Every structure is written in structure tokens, then in C-alpha cells.
Amino acid sequence: MLISFRSSLPNPGVLQSWNPSEGACSFSGVSCKGGRVASITLYGVLLGADLGAVADHLMAIPTLEILALRGANLTGTLTAAGGAPAPRCGARLSELDLSGNSLGGSVAGAAALAAACPGLRALNLSGNSLGLDPAAKETPATRYLDLSSNDLAGEVAAGVLGGCRSLAVLNLSDNHFAGKLPPDLSSCYSLTALILSNNNFSGQFPVQTLTSMSNLKTLDLGFNSFNGTLPDPISRLSTLELLDLSSNSFSGSIPSSLCPSPLFSLKELYLQNNLFSAQRLDPPTLAKQSGNIAVGLVTGKRYVYLRNDESSQCHGTGSLLEFGGIRPEDLNRLPSKKLCNFTRVYIGSTQYTFNNNGSMIFLDLSYNQLQGDIPKELGNMYYLMILNLGHNLLSGLIPLDLGNLHHVAVLDLSHNALEGPIPPSFSALSLSEIDLSNNELNGSIPELGSLATFPRYRYENNSGLCGFPLPPCGGNSGLMQATNIKRLIVGLL
């Protein structure tokens, strides 16, 4: 069947290694079990094939378990039942990846495809041109379903999600959905990940719909039009490890129930670019938040933090990605529908091990309306790598306790009304980036550590702040500046 598929291609030469005189198990992209074809992975191979040929020659292989044709220049249409004959699938086919192609059709067609493959557990149709059929009655019955980056638009009609009881992962990000989330989403009670970012969903936080999902670990509602306050029952989502509510219109205070106890599992929290307000950056329970991170989970892993340079359309956009396995749902966290200038890229390596009560590692509350002092309790978030409180209305002194954040790599307190000196304890921090600009700070920038290695614009617009890289404090300016430059050169060497 593999040779017949190669012969059906417009340019069979793209599979030159598929030599009829050799066994199929030696073909490029083909893996076997017990001498039988079990997996075909042809990422980025421009096959130019029609979906029908893929179905007839590859999907129908009885022993095939995995078929991955991402970015293979496939064409064709997924038709609903009653249209073209349904494709034939081998009984063992469990993973089908047709993402990044030029497939048309509808969600109903995707459901028909899944129904024709009774063993299918994972279906990835992201990055195609699927639309939302108004007559669609159910979602494809799989465990993992990715329909992100398609042409799905409008409101999700009641009943469409009624068949989602078996779904563990549902990704509908980067589409054109609008309106409120349908109540029947609550029937997806097996979900561990719900990714709806980069759409135009609206309404209040759907807590009643979501609390039925007792195993939900990832909830991504970023870059939508949700509004209103966050209700206290959000604490019922106690299994959450990642919560992204960024770039919406949520308002009011951040509820203390967000992190109610050490049993709460939250690791990543994105609240930036909303309308949150508070007289004090509270609650202290946020600073005491701890989760159940397994020992050694992130030890030594590479990470990269991407942040835009204050584009008017992309305020507060920032993401922590992990090298060595960046998943599509992680990349969808970036605002692909807006032109954002990602000029700040921070790269580091986690050198420590969480214990069984490990803390949050990423906290971004930027671009809100938070008021009052920075609570000293944040200094207890020992494992924090990124702390961004920029572009708020915070005032008072920078707590000395923030100097206890020995693992922090990125610290942004810019565009607030903070006053007083930079804590001397900041000299001991191993920072990759700091931004204290546009405050009311005064005094001398601590000379030790890495603080003098950052560009001056990270400290500018603080009328009382002085010392390298800003103009020197007091007299002997020429001598002091030369000394600081020499110190910087020696430090770099």
C-alpha cells in the first residue's frame, strides 16, 4: 500500500527512499513493530496528495497506529456523513495528525472522520481551513482534539459539545469564535486541558460550566472578551496547574480563593492586561501559594521568556516556554493575530529542584490597576523565576523581602509610583533582566552584583535615582563614571 501511495503522488520523487526493492520498514519516516508498519511520520514532506489518497493507501493499513502528516501540503475536504464515502481506517490507528495543511470542510466532517476510525484517540487538524457547520451536532469522539488555527467562526451552538464526554484535551484556540461559552461544555467532564485563547468569546467567567471538570489542569481563556469579576467559587478548580486569563476585560479584585491552600496545584498564572483593581496587592495567600510539583520536575530544563516591547496592541504579552519540547498549545499563548515586537527574550536554565510543596514559578500581574504597597509576602515565593508587576498603580517602598527571591531571573516593577531606594539586597540576585523605570525611586543604584550591567533605560524616569548606568550621584562625576565603566568592563570579563 505504501508503494501504491507513492505512485499516486503528483511527484513520487519526494519519497525517493521508498524503494520497492527494499522492505517497507527501511523507508524514510516509517517505523515497524514485529516487521509490520506501525507508524508513518512525514513532517514537512510536501506530498501534494489528496486526502482521499491518504485515506485509501495509508489510513487503511491494518497495523498502522500513528499517521503524522503535518505540513505535507495535503488538500481535500472533510465531508460530513451523507456526503462522500467515509474513509476506511485500520482498527489500530490511534493518532492522526493532519495539521498545517490545506484541508477544507467542517467540524461535522471531522466528526465523521473520527467515527470512521473507531480506535482513534488523538486527532490534530490544526492549521487548516475548517469551518463551523451550523448543522453540526457533535464534536469528534476522541481523547485529544486540536482544531486550533482554522476558520471556525460565530457562536458555538447548543449541542455541538454534547458528545465530548471522552475528551481529555480540547484546543479551539486561534479561531473566530464569539459569544458566550455554551452550557453543554460542562458535559466535557473528563477534560484535563481546555484551550480557547485568541478568539472573541465573551461573558463572565464560566465558573458553573467549568466546575464539573474535576481533572482540569490547563485552562487558557487568554485574548478573548470575557468580562466581570472573578467569582470566589474559582477555588473549586483545585486541580489547575495553568490558568491564563490574560488580555480580557476582567475587573475587580483578585479573589483570595484563587490560591486557598497548599493543596492548590497552580504553577502558572497569567492575569496581565485586564482591568483588575485593588487597594492593596493582595491576597497574602497568593504569596504562600504552593502546589504539588513532583521532585525534579523542572530541574535543569531550559526555558525562554518572550515579551513584547510595549506595543500598543500587545500590552503585557509574555510567555514562559520550555526548550526541549515546546508544544503547539504553548506557542498558541503568543498573540499570533496581532503584530507584536518580541524584542525581549530571556533564556536561562532552572538549577534547582522543587520539593513536594513547590511554589509558583511565574507571576505576571502587569497592565492592571493594582494599588497600594507591594506585599512583603511575595518575598516568600522562593522558587519564583519571573515576577512582573509593571504598569499598575503600586506605591510605597520596594520591600526588602524581594531580595529573598534568589531564583528570580526577570523582575519588572516599571511604570508604577514606587518610591525610596533600590534595596541593597537586589545586588545578590542573579537577574537576566530588570526594569524599574518610570517610578519615583531615589538614591544610588547598588554597585555590586549585576544591577550596573543593565542599560540605563531600565532605570530612567526616576527623578531621584543616580549611579551607573545613570549619571553619577553628587560630585566627582567624571572620576566616578570612569570608575563605574572600569568596574563594568572587569565584571563582563
N, C-alpha and C positions, 0 to 999 in steps of 0.2 A: 504493500500500500504506500510505502514511503517513496518508492521509485515512481509509481503512478502519479503521486502528488507532485514530485519534481517535474515530471513530464508535462503536467497541466499548467505550469507557471509560464508567464509571458517570457521570462528569461531564466531558463533552467540553470544557467551558469552561476546564479547566486548561491546554489547549493552544489558547488563543484565537487566537494568532498563526498557527496552521496554517490559513490561509485557502485554500480550494480554488481561488479565483480567481487566486491567486498561485503562482509556482513554488516547488517544494519547497526549493530552495536558499536561499530567503529565510525559511524557517521558523526560529523560535527554537530553538537547540540543534542545528541541522542544518548540517553543512559538506559541501561538494561538491568533487569533482575532475572537471574536464572536463565539468561540467554533470550529473554523476551523484552521488547521495547516497553519501558515503564515511564519514561519522561522525555519530552521534547521541549527544549528551551532555545529559542531563536530570537533573542532580544536584538532589535535594531537591524535585523537582516531584511532588506527591502524585497520581500517576496512578490509584492504586487498581485497577490492572489485574491480571488473572490471568496467570500465567506462560505459559499456553497462547496467549493473545492476543499476548504479546510474541514468542513463537516464530513464530507464524503470520504476523504482519504486519511484524515488524522484523528478527528474526534471519535471515529467509529472503530479505531483499533481496540480490540477486546482487552488487551493487557495494559493499555495506557492509563496512567494515574495522574500525570501532570502534563498540561499543554500550556506553554507560555510563549506567546507571540506578540509581546509588547513592541510597539513601534515598528511593525513589519509591513506597513503600507497596505493593510487589508482594506477591501471595500465590500460593499454589500449592505443588506438591510435585515435587521432583526424583525421578523413579522410575527404578529400575534396568531394564536390558534385560529384556524379557519382560513388563514391566508395560504402562503406557500407551505409545502410539507415540512413538518418539523425535522430538524437534523437528527441523525442517529448518533447515539453516544455509547461508547463502551461502558459496561457495567462498573468498571473500576475507576473511571475518570472522576477525580475528586477536586482538582484545582484547574481552573480555566482562566487564563489571563490574556485578554484581547485588548488591553488598554493601549492608548496612544495610537489609534488607527483612524480610519475614516468611515466607520460604521454608522449607518443611519437606523431609523426605526424608532421604537418606543419602549417604555418600561414594560408594557404588555408583551412586547416581543422578547424582552429579556426574561420575563416570567415563563414564556413558552419555551425558551431555550433551556432554562433551568429544569422545567418539568420533563423535558426530553432526556435529561441526564440525571437519572434517579440517585446516583452516588455523589453528585456534586455538592461539595461543602464550601468552596470558595470561588466566587465569580467576580472578576475585575473587568469592568467595562469603562473605566475612567478615561477621560481624554478622547471621547468620540463625539458623535453628533446626535445622540439620542434625545428624543423629545418626550413630553409627558402627554400620553393619550388621555383625553378627558373621560374615555370609557374604561380606563384601566381599573381593574377590580382588586388587584393584589400585587404585592412585591414578589420577586423571585424567591423561592423557598431554598435558601442556603444558610450556612452559618456565617459566612463573610461575604458582604456585598458592597462593592465600591462602584458608585455611579457618579463620582465627582467629575467636575470639568466637562460637563455635557451641555446640552441646550434645554435642560428641564426648567420650565418657567411656570409662573402662576401659583395658585393655591393648591395645596395637596388635598384632594377631595377625600371626604369621609369614606372609609372602607379600603382605601388603597393600601394602607399599612396593616390591614386586618390579618394578613397571612404571615406576619413577621415573628411569630412566636418562637421560631427556632433560631432567629438571627442573634449572633453574638456581636458582630461588628457591622455598623451601618454608616457609610460615608456618602453624604449628599452634598458635600462642600463644593464651592466654586460653580454654582449654577445660578438660576434666576428665580428661585422660589420666592414667594411673597405671602403675606397674610399670617395668620396665627397657626401654630402647630396643631394638627388635628388631634382630638381627644383619643382616637383609637391608637395613637402612638404608645399609649400605656399598655397595649397588648404585647408590645415588644419586651416582655419582662425578662428575657434572657440576655439582653444587651449588656456587654461589658464596655463597649465604646460607641458613642453617638457623636458624629462629626457633622455639623451643619453650618460651618463657618462660610463666610463670603457668599451670602445670599441676601435676601431682603425680608426675612421673617420678622414679624412684629408682635406686639402684645407684651404682656407682663411675663415674668419668669414663670415657666410652666411647672411649678413645683408639684402640683397634684398629678400631672401626667408622668412626671419623672420618678416619683417616689415608689412606683410599682417595680422599678428596675433595681432590685436588691443587690445586683452584682456589678452595677455600673462603676467603672474605674476611670473612664475618659469621657468628659462632656465638653464639647467645643461649640460654643454659640457665638464666637467672635465674628466681628464685621457683619453685623445684622442691624436691625432697627428695633430691638427689644427695648422696653422702657419700664418705668415704675421702680419700686423699691424691691430689694431682695428680702423675701419673707423668712421669718425665723425657722419654719419647717425645713429650710435647706439643710439643716443639720441631720435630717433623716437620710441624706445621701452620704452615709458614713463610709462607704467603700471607695469614694472618689480619690483618685491619685492625681488627676489633672483636671482643673476647672478653668476654662477660658471664657470669660465674659467681656473681653476687651472690645473696644470700638463699637459700643452700642449707646443707648441713652439711659442707662440705669442711673437712678438718683437716690438721694437719702444717705443714710449712714450704712457702713459696712456692719452687718449684724454680728454680734458676738458669737452667735450659734454657728458661724461659719467653721470655726475650729473649736468645738466644745470640750474636747477631752484628748488625752494622749492616745486614745483608741482611734481617733480620726486619722485617715490614711493619706491626707493631702500632701503631695510633694511639690506640685507646680500650680501657681495661682496667677492668673492674668486678669487684672481689673482695670488696666490703663485705658485712657481715652473714653471715659464715661462722664457722668455728672455727679459722682459721689461727693458728699459734703459731710463735714463733721467739725465740731468744736475742738476735737482732740483726735489725733491719730490713735484710734483705739481699735480693737479691744486688746488688753494685755494678754488675753488668751491666744491671740494670734502669735505673739512673740513666744509663747510657751508651746506652740503647736509642735506636736511630734507625731510621727507615723510609724508604720511597721515595715521599714525598709530592711530587706534582708541583708545580712552581713556580707560585705564585699560587693554589693550590687554595682556600685559605680567606681570602685577603686581603679585608678589608673586609666580610666577611659578619657578619650579626647572629647572636648566639647568646643562648640563655636557659638558665640552670641552675636547675632546680626541686629543692627539697629539703624533706622534711617536717620538722616541728618536734619530732622525737624522740618520736613516737607509739610506744607500746609494741609495736604490731603492725607498724610500718613502719620499724624501725631501719635507718638507713643508706641509705634510699631517696634516690637523687639521679640526675638525668639531665641531660645536655647536649644540648639541641635546637638546631637551626639554623633561624632565621627565614628566610622566603622560600621555603620548601618543606619543611615538616615532613611526613614520610612516616608512614603508619599504623604501620609497624614501629617507628618511633621512639616514637610515642605508646604503643605496647604495652609500652614499657620502664617505664611508670608502673604502680604496683600497683593496677589497676582493681578487683581483687577485695577490696581492703581499704580502709577509710576512712582515708585519710592526709591530714593537715592540711598542705598545701603552702603554708606561710606565708612561706617564704624564696624569693624569686625574684630572681635576679641577672641583669641584662641588660648586655651590652656589645657591643663591635664589635672584631673582630680587625683590627689595624692593620699587621700585618707580613706578610712573605712567607716561606714555608719555602724553604730551598734543597733541593737534591736529597738531602740527608741529614737531612731534618726530623725533629724529635723528637715524642714523645708529648705530647699537649696536655691530657690528663685522666687523673689517677691518684687513685683512691679505694680506700683500704685500711681504711676505718673499720669499727668494730664487729667486730674480731677480737681476738686475744690476743697481738699482737706485743709483744716485749720488747726491752730494751736501748736503745742510743742511736739517734737519727735519723742515718743516714749522711750525711756532708757531701757525698757524691757527688750527692745529689739536687739540689744547687745547680747542677749542670751541665746539668740538663734545661731548657735555655734557653727553650724555647717553651711551657713548661707554663703553662696558664691556670687550672687547678683542681687543688689538692693537698689531699686530705682524709685525715688520719691520725688523726682523732678516735676516742675510745672504744677505746683499746688500753691497753697496759701499758708504754708507752715512758717512758724516764727519761733523766737526764743533761741537758746544756745544749742549747738550741736552736742548731744550727750557724749560725755567722756566714754560711756559704756560701749559706743560703737567701735572703739578701739579693740574690743574683745572679739571682733569678727575676724579671726585670724585666717579664715579661708576665703574671705571676700575678694573677688577679682575685679568686679565692676561696682562702683559706688557713684550714684548720681543723685545729688541733692540740689541741683541747679534750679533757677527760676522760682525761688521762694522768698521769704523775708527773714531768713536766718541771720542771727547777729552773733557778735562775740568772736573769739579766736578759733582757729582750726585746732582741734585737740592735739596736743603733742603725741598722744598715743597713736595717731594716724601714721607716724613715721615707721612704726613697726609692721604696718600692713603690707602685704605683697600684692599690690594693686597692678592690674593690667590697664585700668582706666579709671579716672576720677573726674567728676565735673561738679565744681562748687560755684560756678559763675552765676551772676545775676542774683546776688543776695545782698546782705548788709554786713558782711563779715569784716573784721578788723584785725589788726595785729600782724605779726610776721608769719610767713609760711614756714613751717618747721623745716630745718635744713637737713635733717637726717632722713634716711630711707629713700623712697622713690618719688616723694612729692615734688622735688625740684626737677624731675626728668620729664614732666608733662608740659605741653605747650601752654603759653600764657593765657590763651583764650579759655582754658578750663578754670581760670580764677578771675577773669575780668569782670568788670561792673560790680565790684565790691569796693566802695569808696575808701574804706579804711584798711584794706589789705595791702601788704607790701612784702618785699623779699623775692628773690629769684624764684620763678621766671618773670615776676612783675618788677617794677622799679624798686630799688633798694629802700630800706627804711632809714630815715634820718640822714646824717651827714656821711662823708667819705664815700659818696655814691660810686665814684669811679673805681676805687680800690675794692669796695665790696662786690661790685658787679664782676670785676676781673677774677676775684677770689671764687665767686659762685660759679663762673664759667669754667674755671680750672677744676673745681670740685665735680662739676657735671661731667667733664671730659674724663677725669680719673674714674668716676663711677661707671661710665659707659665701657671703659677699658676693662 
